[in-house]
Amino acid sequence: MTLLVIAFFSVAVMNSTYLKYRYSERLLLPLIDKDKREKFYKENNYINIYKSGIAVFKNYPIFGVGSKNYRVEIDNNLSNNEDYFINNHPHQVYIEFLAEHGIVGTIILLSIIFTLIFKNLKIIILSRNSIQLGAFIYLIINLLPILPSGSFFSDFNATLFWLNFSIMYACNPQTNIFNKTKNTN
């Protein structure tokens, strides 16, 4: 299956001039050539936004700047810190958690989210419920550390995340909390 996906992706890239430009010239070539790699790291907006989020985290490592205060911190201290880059959020969920909630808040948030997601993993796999499995996979993909993301707490992506989270629990009678309360009464 993995080979099929890789083959499909390769064929799509080879047959599209836009995809060739996007993936080979804009992503792969800058990573291979040392001079282009240094230029890529200096000029790439995502890299600058990530560095900015890490700089905010370094300034507030324990408790962060507070939920949805990343933008305020950047706006207020842009001239004082050369690592800051103007943007509303760091575009990566883990950097956002660290910058806005620090180590303490990130550990609490991630432990709650991962506990709730993986709590019923055995039920999800054994029930073979396609909808529940699809919602579970969506949540896992959303939390991959290598992918850029929208703001976790105030974005369209967050709406999709929490809808899939709800669907993952609601579409199976074994994990639906309302079915459990109905059966116990």
C-alpha positions as CSV (number, residue, x, y, z in Angstrom):
1,M,0.0,0.0,0.0
2,T,2.8,2.4,0.9
3,L,4.6,1.7,-2.4
4,L,1.3,2.4,-4.2
5,V,1.0,5.8,-2.5
6,I,4.6,6.6,-3.3
7,A,4.2,5.6,-6.9
8,F,1.0,7.6,-7.3
9,F,2.7,10.7,-5.7
10,S,5.8,10.3,-7.9
11,V,3.7,10.0,-11.1
12,A,1.6,13.1,-10.1
13,V,4.8,15.1,-9.5
14,M,6.4,14.1,-12.7
15,N,3.4,14.9,-14.8
16,S,2.7,18.4,-13.3
17,T,5.0,21.3,-13.9
18,Y,3.7,23.1,-10.8
19,L,4.3,20.1,-8.6
20,K,7.8,19.6,-10.0
21,Y,8.6,23.2,-9.3
22,R,7.0,23.1,-5.8
23,Y,8.6,19.9,-4.6
24,S,11.9,19.5,-6.5
25,E,13.0,23.1,-7.0
26,R,11.5,24.7,-3.9
27,L,12.0,21.9,-1.4
28,L,14.5,19.2,-2.4
29,L,17.2,21.3,-4.3
30,P,17.6,23.8,-1.5
31,L,18.1,21.0,1.0
32,I,20.8,19.3,-1.1
33,D,23.0,22.3,-2.1
34,K,24.8,23.8,1.0
35,D,24.6,27.5,-0.3
36,K,20.9,27.1,-1.3
37,R,20.2,25.4,2.1
38,E,21.6,28.4,4.0
39,K,19.6,30.8,1.9
40,F,16.5,28.6,2.3
41,Y,16.9,28.7,6.2
42,K,17.3,32.5,6.2
43,E,14.5,33.3,3.7
44,N,11.8,30.7,4.3
45,N,8.8,32.2,6.1
46,Y,7.9,29.0,7.9
47,I,11.4,28.6,9.3
48,N,11.3,32.2,10.4
49,I,7.9,31.7,12.1
50,Y,9.2,28.5,13.8
51,K,12.3,30.4,15.0
52,S,10.1,33.2,16.3
53,G,7.9,30.7,18.2
54,I,10.9,29.1,19.8
55,A,12.3,32.5,20.7
56,V,9.0,33.3,22.5
57,F,9.2,29.9,24.3
58,K,12.8,30.7,25.4
59,N,11.6,34.0,26.9
60,Y,8.7,32.3,28.7
61,P,9.7,28.7,29.2
62,I,7.6,27.7,32.2
63,F,4.1,29.1,31.6
64,G,4.4,30.7,28.2
65,V,2.8,34.0,27.2
66,G,-0.8,32.8,27.6
67,S,-3.4,31.4,25.3
68,K,-3.7,33.4,22.1
69,N,-1.1,36.0,23.3
70,Y,1.6,35.0,20.9
71,R,0.6,37.7,18.5
72,V,0.6,40.3,21.3
73,E,4.1,39.3,22.5
74,I,5.4,39.5,18.9
75,D,3.7,42.9,18.3
76,N,4.9,44.4,21.6
77,N,8.5,43.3,21.4
78,L,9.3,43.1,17.6
79,S,11.8,45.9,17.8
80,N,13.5,44.5,20.9
81,N,14.1,40.9,19.6
82,E,15.7,40.2,16.3
83,D,14.4,36.6,16.4
84,Y,10.7,37.7,16.4
85,F,8.9,37.5,13.0
86,I,5.4,39.0,12.6
87,N,2.6,36.5,12.5
88,N,-0.5,35.5,14.4
89,H,0.7,32.1,15.5
90,P,3.8,29.9,15.0
91,H,2.2,27.6,12.4
92,Q,3.2,24.4,14.2
93,V,1.0,23.0,17.0
94,Y,3.8,22.0,19.4
95,I,5.7,25.3,19.0
96,E,2.4,27.0,19.6
97,F,1.7,25.0,22.7
98,L,5.2,25.7,24.0
99,A,5.2,29.5,23.2
100,E,1.7,30.1,24.6
101,H,1.5,27.6,27.5
102,G,5.2,26.8,28.3
103,I,6.4,23.5,29.5
104,V,3.8,23.1,32.2
105,G,0.8,23.9,30.0
106,T,2.1,21.8,27.1
107,I,2.6,18.8,29.2
108,I,-0.9,19.1,30.7
109,L,-2.6,19.8,27.3
110,L,-0.8,17.0,25.4
111,S,-1.3,14.5,28.2
112,I,-5.1,15.2,28.2
113,I,-5.4,15.1,24.4
114,F,-3.3,12.0,23.9
115,T,-5.0,10.2,26.8
116,L,-8.4,10.9,25.3
117,I,-7.3,9.9,21.8
118,F,-5.5,6.7,22.6
119,K,-7.7,5.7,25.5
120,N,-10.0,3.7,23.3
121,L,-7.5,2.6,20.6
122,K,-8.1,-1.1,21.2
123,I,-11.9,-0.6,20.7
124,I,-11.3,1.5,17.6
125,I,-9.1,-1.1,16.0
126,L,-11.3,-4.1,17.0
127,S,-14.6,-2.6,16.0
128,R,-13.4,-1.8,12.5
129,N,-15.7,1.2,12.4
130,S,-14.5,3.1,9.3
131,I,-15.8,6.5,10.4
132,Q,-14.2,6.2,13.8
133,L,-10.9,5.0,12.3
134,G,-10.9,7.8,9.8
135,A,-11.5,10.4,12.5
136,F,-8.7,8.8,14.6
137,I,-6.3,8.9,11.6
138,Y,-7.2,12.6,11.0
139,L,-6.4,13.4,14.6
140,I,-3.0,11.6,14.4
141,I,-2.1,13.4,11.1
142,N,-3.1,16.7,12.6
143,L,-0.6,16.1,15.5
144,L,2.3,15.1,13.4
145,P,5.3,17.3,14.5
146,I,6.7,17.7,10.9
147,L,3.6,19.3,9.4
148,P,2.8,23.0,9.6
149,S,-0.6,23.8,11.1
150,G,-3.1,26.5,11.8
151,S,-3.7,27.9,15.2
152,F,-4.9,25.1,17.4
153,F,-7.3,27.2,19.5
154,S,-8.8,29.6,17.0
155,D,-8.7,28.4,13.5
156,F,-10.7,26.4,10.9
157,N,-8.2,23.6,11.5
158,A,-9.1,23.5,15.2
159,T,-12.8,23.2,14.3
160,L,-12.0,20.2,12.1
161,F,-9.8,18.7,14.8
162,W,-12.5,18.9,17.5
163,L,-15.2,17.8,15.1
164,N,-13.2,14.7,14.3
165,F,-12.4,14.2,17.9
166,S,-16.2,14.2,18.7
167,I,-17.0,12.0,15.8
168,M,-14.3,9.5,16.9
169,Y,-16.1,9.1,20.2
170,A,-19.7,9.5,19.0
171,C,-19.9,7.0,16.1
172,N,-19.3,3.9,18.1
173,P,-21.7,2.7,20.8
174,Q,-18.7,1.4,22.9
175,T,-17.0,4.8,23.1
176,N,-20.1,7.1,23.0
177,I,-20.4,8.5,26.5
178,F,-24.2,9.1,26.1
179,N,-24.8,5.5,25.2
180,K,-22.9,4.4,28.3
181,T,-25.0,6.6,30.6
182,K,-28.2,5.4,28.9
183,N,-27.2,1.7,29.4
184,T,-26.3,2.2,33.1
185,N,-29.6,3.7,34.1
